[in-house]
Amino acid sequence: MENGDQPATKREVETAIKTAVDAAKDELLEAMRGIETKLLQAFYGYAKSNDGRVLEVEANEAVLRTRLATLESRVMEVERRLNISPTQ
């Protein structure tokens, strides 16, 4: 295809097509890598914030269990003093 007056040979057409396909493939792979990176960063951010929420919930649960145990002890002490049998 060096001269615009002469028709392209089959080999020149195949080479041009292969070059174009290879370039498109490279661009597509690069775009896919970029998307993968952005997705991984988004998942990491979500996981990090979610871990914080889980830790907070677990801490709150521990506090509530302690308070509940304290209340149960107090109720049992009141029942004992009043000579009331505990209910199941």
Secondary structure, DSSP 8 states (H G I E B T S, - for coil): --STTS---HHHHHHHHHHHHHHHHHHHHHHHHHHHHHHHHHHHHHHHHHHHHHHHHHHHHHHHHHHHHHHHHHHHHHHHHHT-----
